[in-house]
Amino acid sequence: MSTTRLPGPTVATLTVTTPGDREVRITRTFDAPRPMVFDCWTIPELLKGWLHGPDGWRLEICEIDLKVGGTARYVWRHRDGQAMGMSAIYREIERPRLIVATELFDEDWTGGETLGTVVFTEVNGKTLLTQTILYASQAARDGALGTGMTSGIADSYAQLDARLVSLQHGAKGAA
């Protein structure tokens, strides 16, 4: 198992491991309650506020039908005009604990469908997020890791941190 720790712009650290030949596991703690973090993963208006990836990319299209058998569609656009699309089908949903979905990029640069599992665990008012991606092959996994995906995830999670702070401040102001 290989482990990489990437420091975020906050005190949180992104940990990336390869527990099996075809898997990538990403863990990160967020200073927000589990239902709020889950909502940021599943409500299009919230997701569009943070799931951008590396600098220059923006999530332009985000459509989610959050139910078992429901679909999701994401399209990111780079400032140079390049687009990257992905479709998903939800296999399991346990709000606010678990999301399991199959995912396929339009350009199929991951070597086929992936299975993504996201587990949200509440720990002392914070949320430990564990994301596992199962690729079709070890070569597909290694290829994905070689794209700079971990830095894109780290950047997106830093944006999620900022979004969660904003949502929590808004909730306190409304109280």
Phi, psi and omega per residue, in radians:
M1 nan 2.301 3.121
S2 -1.799 2.491 -3.132
T3 -2.262 2.359 3.048
T4 -2.256 2.281 3.076
R5 -1.959 2.173 3.116
L6 -1.972 2.107 3.106
P7 -1.239 2.416 3.066
G8 -1.610 3.057 3.127
P9 -1.259 -0.157 3.069
T10 -1.960 -2.904 -3.133
V11 -1.291 -0.214 -3.095
A12 -1.292 2.562 3.110
T13 -2.112 2.339 3.059
L14 -1.559 2.208 3.099
T15 -1.971 2.227 3.135
V16 -2.082 2.168 3.116
T17 -2.228 2.824 3.048
T18 -2.133 1.455 -3.040
P19 -1.247 -0.304 3.121
G20 -2.515 3.054 -3.094
D21 -1.060 -0.496 -3.036
R22 -2.040 0.083 -3.003
E23 -1.929 2.617 2.894
V24 -2.196 2.294 3.087
R25 -2.105 2.257 -3.096
I26 -2.101 2.250 3.077
T27 -2.204 2.580 -3.118
R28 -2.829 2.426 3.076
T29 -1.771 2.390 3.101
F30 -2.054 2.419 -3.124
D31 -1.491 1.163 -3.121
A32 -2.780 2.714 3.126
P33 -1.184 2.613 -3.076
R34 -0.927 -0.822 -3.132
P35 -1.042 -0.603 3.139
M36 -1.201 -0.733 3.122
V37 -1.150 -0.742 3.100
F38 -1.024 -0.785 3.124
D39 -1.056 -0.668 3.131
C40 -1.155 -0.351 3.079
W41 -1.554 -0.290 -2.931
T42 -2.201 -0.149 3.119
I43 -1.838 2.025 -3.024
P44 -0.873 -0.759 -3.105
E45 -1.092 -0.612 3.119
L46 -1.357 -0.729 -3.122
L47 -1.084 -0.688 3.138
K48 -1.137 -0.307 3.134
G49 -1.430 -0.142 -3.095
W50 -2.500 -0.424 -3.026
L51 -1.501 1.279 -3.071
H52 -1.847 -0.520 -3.059
G53 1.473 -2.684 -3.077
P54 -1.133 2.878 3.141
D55 -0.920 2.381 3.104
G56 1.744 -0.255 3.139
W57 -1.795 2.584 3.069
R58 -2.453 2.442 3.052
L59 -1.342 1.898 -3.038
E60 -1.601 -0.730 -3.128
I61 -2.112 2.257 3.128
C62 -2.505 1.869 3.141
E63 -2.150 2.231 -3.069
I64 -2.345 2.226 2.991
D65 -2.010 1.507 -2.952
L66 -1.376 1.486 3.030
K67 -2.749 2.744 3.100
V68 -1.050 2.203 -3.052
G69 1.556 -0.188 3.092
G70 -1.280 2.894 -3.075
T71 -2.075 2.849 3.012
A72 -2.357 2.611 3.101
R73 -2.395 2.213 3.122
Y74 -2.201 2.390 3.007
V75 -2.355 2.106 3.063
W76 -1.739 2.563 3.082
R77 -2.249 2.347 3.091
H78 -1.512 2.709 -3.132
R79 -1.072 -0.321 3.085
D80 -1.487 0.025 3.099
G81 1.741 -0.284 3.127
Q82 -1.088 2.468 3.138
A83 -2.085 2.647 3.073
M84 -2.419 2.120 -3.099
G85 -2.029 2.679 3.113
M86 -2.569 2.472 3.062
S87 -2.057 2.649 -3.139
A88 -2.439 2.703 3.003
I89 -2.223 2.194 -3.122
Y90 -1.327 2.236 3.140
R91 -1.788 -0.628 3.113
E92 -2.538 2.471 3.046
I93 -2.502 2.175 3.025
E94 -2.305 1.612 -3.106
R95 -1.213 2.286 -0.010
P96 -1.815 0.562 -2.992
R97 -1.756 -0.581 -2.894
L98 -2.642 2.450 2.960
I99 -2.347 2.241 3.037
V100 -2.217 2.244 -3.120
A101 -2.580 2.583 2.933
T102 -1.526 2.535 -3.081
E103 -2.374 2.528 3.113
L104 -2.534 2.142 3.077
F105 -1.353 2.546 -3.130
D106 -0.982 -0.730 -3.116
E107 -1.467 -0.056 3.122
D108 0.841 0.765 3.107
W109 -1.334 -0.086 3.107
T110 -1.665 0.132 3.082
G111 1.269 0.552 3.129
G112 2.062 -3.025 -3.098
E113 -1.171 2.498 3.012
T114 -1.958 2.767 3.044
L115 -1.992 2.041 -3.126
G116 -1.859 2.294 3.095
T117 -2.170 2.207 3.098
V118 -2.119 2.131 3.128
V119 -1.977 2.268 3.131
F120 -1.905 2.023 -3.104
T121 -2.064 2.150 3.121
E122 -1.415 2.245 3.129
V123 -2.364 1.842 3.110
N124 0.926 0.802 3.098
G125 1.413 -0.073 3.075
K126 -1.864 2.989 -3.138
T127 -2.134 2.114 2.987
L128 -1.561 2.064 3.131
L129 -1.786 2.229 3.077
T130 -2.133 2.007 -3.122
Q131 -1.971 2.157 3.112
T132 -2.065 2.270 3.109
I133 -2.044 2.138 3.115
L134 -1.834 2.064 -3.114
Y135 -1.639 2.880 -3.125
A136 -1.179 -0.467 -3.107
S137 -2.702 2.904 3.069
Q138 -1.140 -0.667 3.119
A139 -1.079 -0.696 3.111
A140 -1.134 -0.759 3.116
R141 -1.078 -0.833 -3.122
D142 -1.115 -0.640 3.083
G143 -1.106 -0.745 3.116
A144 -1.105 -0.767 3.120
L145 -1.086 -0.531 -3.131
G146 -1.320 -0.149 -3.106
T147 -1.442 -0.139 -3.021
G148 1.554 0.315 -3.097
M149 -1.006 -0.633 -3.080
T150 -1.171 -0.644 3.100
S151 -1.224 -0.595 3.061
G152 -1.128 -0.711 3.094
I153 -1.145 -0.765 3.120
A154 -1.028 -0.764 3.110
D155 -1.091 -0.781 -3.138
S156 -1.113 -0.732 -3.133
Y157 -1.168 -0.564 3.038
A158 -1.119 -0.681 3.086
Q159 -1.194 -0.607 3.062
L160 -1.120 -0.717 3.061
D161 -0.923 -0.867 -3.119
A162 -1.089 -0.707 3.131
R163 -1.117 -0.733 3.137
L164 -1.131 -0.705 3.082
V165 -1.057 -0.788 3.128
S166 -1.067 -0.775 3.133
L167 -1.131 -0.698 3.141
Q168 -1.192 -0.672 3.088
H169 -1.148 -0.689 3.095
G170 -1.115 -0.682 3.131
A171 -1.176 -0.658 3.119
K172 -1.197 -0.650 3.132
G173 -1.198 -0.504 -3.133
A174 -1.433 -0.260 -3.085
A175 -1.364 nan nan
